[in-house]
């Protein structure tokens, strides 16, 4: 009887030890797999962050996650060391990397002029250089034309193409990198805009798909388009048609 009890106890112990070894091996295997991807630790949003949240209060919303270098945004933050005094310029959602453009000075948020989103529309953001945003002169409340360029068009139009794909799209907000200031501490209007700009527009689901696709696989250019802008049929433009 005692021998059977001892044998049973030993079997349980061996099973537990085996399970621990398997668990440890699996964990090490995951670590080795991640190491091959050259991981980088970046701040990732864990729960929704309201717009205007001070950077000093962001700790409870964020966590450092190891992500493959190729998956890390160019302006992703690894810590909050240099963000004192800033606030979130837009609502942050779980799963997104915290990028520097999402944090601005409080006065920038107050002057951003973000407009109300019309009922039933999506909010979509994309990042562009100033020259692609009418020289950085577009402001919230403006309407824009969205030009989309692709390296290769459909089978009927092979080769590079450009088309005015969306018309009179409402701009909800604009975020931009800090601009140079003169000796008086004022923004220097004599210099070209610097850094990238984060543009947020209000669109329906079909237009949102076009913008996301172009952001992923093509290029976007915006024009400032007033309500009375002349409206011609938006044909697909190819290189041989540029000189006609």
N, C-alpha and C positions, 0 to 999 in steps of 0.2 A: 504494500500500500504506500509506504513512504517513498519507495523507489519510483513508483508511478507519479506521485505528487512532485517529486524532485524533477523527474523527466519533463512533466508538464510545465513546471515553472521555468526550467531551462529553455524549453521551446519558446515560451512567451518572450523571455529575455532576448533570445537570439532573433526572434521576429522583429522586436522593437529596434534592436541594434541594426538589423538589416534595413529596416525602413529609414532609420536615420542616415545610414550610409547612402542609400539611394537618393534621399532628399538632398543631402549635401552635394552629391555628385551632380544632380540635376541643376542645383543652384550654381555650382561652379561652371557647368556647361553653359548656362545662360550668361554668366559673367564673361566667359571666354568669347562667346558669340558677339556680345556687345562690344568687347574690347577690339575685335576685328573691324568694327565700323568706325573706329576713331571717335568715340563719344565725347561730347562736350556738355558740361553742366550748365543749364540755362533755367531761368525762372519761367514757370508755367502756371497759368491761372487754374486754381482748383475749384473755385466757386465764383459766381457772378459778382462783379465789382461795379458799384454805381458810378456814374460819371461824376467827376469832381471830388473823388476820394483822395485825401492827402497821401503822399507816398509813405509817410511815417506810419500809416495805418494799413499798408498793403501786406504786411507780413502774414497776417492770418488768412489771406486769400491766395497766397502763392506757395510754391514748393519748388525746390531745385530738382530737375530731372535730367538724366543723362540721355541725350539724343544724338543720333549719328550726325557728324559734321555737315553732311550734305543736306540734312533736313533742318538745319538751324538758320533762321533768318539773319541777314547781315547785320541788323541793328538790334538783335536780341540781347537782353541784359542778363548778366550772370549774377548780379547782386544789385542792391539798392544804394550802394555807397555814395554815388554822385547824384542822387535824385532829391535831396532835401529841399523842401519848399515847393515842390511841384505837385500837381494833381492830375488825375486821370482825365484825359480829354474826351473819351467816349466810354461807354459801358464795355467792360471786359467780360468775356464769356469763358467758361471752363474749357480747358484744352488748348487755348491759344498761348503762344509764347508772348512774353511781355517785351515789346520792342520800344525803343527810346522815343519814337514818335507818339506813343500813347500817353506820354507824360509831358505836361506843359506848365508854364507859370500860370498862377491863378488869373492874372490879368489877361492872358491870352485866351483863356477859356471864356472869360466874361465878354471879350471882344470878338469871339469867333463867330457870333451871330448865327449859331445853329438854328435852323428853321424847323417847324413842325412837320412831321412826316404825314402826308396825306393817307387817309384811312385805306387799308387794303393793299398797300405797297410794301415792297421789300426795301431794306437798307443794304446797300452793297458798297464796300470800300475797296479801293485799289490805289497803288502807289505809283506816282509818275514824277519825272523831272519837270522843273518849272517851264521849260520851253514847250512841253506837251500840254500845259494847262494855260494857254494863252499868255505865256510869259509870267505866270503867277498872278495874273490880274483878276482871275475868277474868284468870286466871293459867294458865301452861302446865300441862297435865294435866286442866284442866276440860273439860267437854263443853258444847257450845252448840247452841242452835237457830238456824238461819239463816233470817231473814225476808227475802224479796225483794219489792221494790216496783217496779212498772213504770208509766210514764205511760199506756200503752195496753195493754190485755189482748188476748187472742185474740178472734176474731170472735164467739164465744159470750159473751164478757164484755168488751165495749168500754168504754173509759174507764180511769181509774187503778185499779190492783189491788194487793193485798198478799196474800202467802201464806207460811205457815211451810213453806218448801220442803224443808228438810233438818233431821233430828232427831239429837240426841246426837252431834254432830261433835267429834272430839278436837282440842283446841288443842295444837299442838306448841311454839310459842314466841310471845312477845309482845315487840315492841320499841316503845319510846315515847320521846318527846322528853324531855330533862332537866326535872325538876320543881323548883318553887321550894323553897328551903331557908330555914330560920329562922336566927336569930342564932347558934345552937349548931352550925350546919352540918348540921342534920338535915332530911330531907324534911318539908315543912310539910303535915301531914294535914288542916289546917283549910281549905285552899284547894282549888278544883276542879282536876281534872287539866287540863293544858295541852297543846296541840299534837296532832299526829296520832299514831295508833298503827298499827303494822304487825303484822297478825295472820297467823300461819301455821297452817294446819290440815291434818290427814291425811284424805284422802277417796279414794273410788274414782273411776274415770274419768268416770262419769256425773255425779256430784256436782261434780267439778272443772269440767266444762263449764258447769253451772248457775252456779257461783260466778264464773267468768270472764265469762260472758255478762252477769250482773247487774252486775259491776264495770264493764264496758264501756258498757252501755246502760241500767242501772237504778240502784237503791240497795239497800244491804244494812244490816240491823240484826240484832244478835246478842242472844240471851237466854242467861243462864246456866242450863243445863238439867241437873239431877241425874238419875241413873239411874232414880229412882223417880217422875219427873215424870209427871203424868197425861197420857195420850195420847188425844186426840180426833182425829177425822178432819180433816186440814188443808184446810178449804175455802178457796176463793178469795174474798177479801173486797173488796167494792166500796163506794163512798161511800154508796149508799142502804141498805146493810146495817149501817153503823156504829151507827145509832140504833135498831136493832131490839132 
